[in-house]
Amino acid sequence: MRVKSLTFVMQLLLAVPSFAAESTHRFTADMMTAAERSDYERTSTFADVVAVIDALAADSPLLQRETLLLSREGREVPLVILADPPIMSPAEARASGKPVIYIQGNIHGGEVEGKEASLILMRDILYGDKRRLLENQILLFVPIYNADGNDAMAENNRPNQELSPLRTGVRTAHGLDLNRDGMIVEALETQALYGRVLQRWDPDLLVDLHTTNGTWHGYSLTYAPAYHTAGDEATSAYMSEVMLPALQAAVKRKFDLEFGWYGGFDYRNWPPTALRTYHHAPRYLTNHMGLRNRMAILSETFSHDRFYKRVHAANAFIEEILEYTRVHGAEIRRINREADTRVAASAIGQEKGVQFEMVARDERLDLRSYRYIPYANDDGSTGFARSAEIVTIEDVLNYNAFAPTKTATVPSSYLFSGALTGLKDKLEAHGIWVQTLEADASFNVEVFVVEDLVRTGARLNGHQNSALQGYFQAETRSFSRGDFIVSLDDRLAFLIFYLLEPESDDGLVFWNLFDAYLTGELATQQTAEYPVFKAL
Ligand SMILES: [Zn+2]
């Protein structure tokens, strides 16, 4: 007993210097966000964000900075690295063995609270009471991913956000929706994210912070994992079945906040029987991460909440995510690395989906929603009034999963002509290794014979997207020295597959990369060959 209390006193004495050292850090007005300083009337401009990061950096060696990109309008978009001890480079991060967690706000320039919440959390980690969030992990923050979109501020850019704040930026970056660019990689922002973050820092988890477009559900925030489509199942399953349920319980317990699965429902069939999510496609960055054997969370605050409440919800969520990864980061890293090994060793020959449909999860949910009250219009039709009451509707089907409707075989490699340098560049933007044949060689391949190129009706980022109709045919083909080959005994095999399969619903065909060639061929003959060949 005596020994014990002496030890306790010793611990207290030892603890004093570090506590004192931390408390001497200045916590100054210039560390406040524009939202905090304006009583949540205003959201930060790019200059405001940089000023806060400057203030945070001034007195902390734990903060390092890189430039993510120089935006089209000349803004140097910051990537902030927090680590204890400090980390100066991706090589040091790798050597540390710690998981890297990447959090980005403001991909849609009008969805502003992730930006504010990221700045607030960085400050509270460095100068407040959340230093523990630097235990066991390296944190990367991009508070203002779409800097040009953010600064295109005007009133009423986001009418569903209840004019709170009054002025926000716009959704796109120079017309490109950055959360539809994950496969074709046309925006500077996506090129920078892939080149400077994913390929260098290789984060184990990506968190993408948004605001919903308007569904009157009864949650402060809704979330989705990287959906399991053509990727390895383990990473998505961990998010859906383990991590997200744990986070939902934690924010309820600690902050008394109600979070739930992302989705919309049809209130005209009141009460709703099904919640339906958005889309499986990897053009969405969170889904894209699944094809890279990494985890991701889509976060959507409730657009009808006042701005300060949305910042609070986003802040609570990223804090809880980092509490979770602080404890379970090694497990997340192990699951990701095991997926890498498994994909590289066994992707070849698997039947994987190339087109998908939304399906219900096994487990139903209790859906919180504002109550809609049906009433009869004079013309006999039914109208719906949205009451102020939030109700819980039990046993609702949760369409937050996907199943393949069409599959294809993962080849051992894809081969294509050395003339297709544009295709090679697209693959390399994803960090895919494209090799050059050093000698002429023949391969047993499957050729996709194109009978028709149809427009899908989807219009995304200025593309009218395409789909191919046709069939595979086995042949032996000669390739020349200088032609390109992409091997699928690679950890990115499922990403390569989704990009290059001719019938993929979000591959490079869909994004019109082969339109000019194929329509030219089909103008003069019955069929054409898809110019990427599958060696089996
Ligand atoms: Zn969004």
Boltz pocket constraint, residues with backbone or C-beta under 6 A from the ligand:
constraints:
  - pocket:
      binder: B
      contacts: [[A, 108], [A, 111], [A, 209], [A, 210], [A, 211]]
      max_distance: 6.0
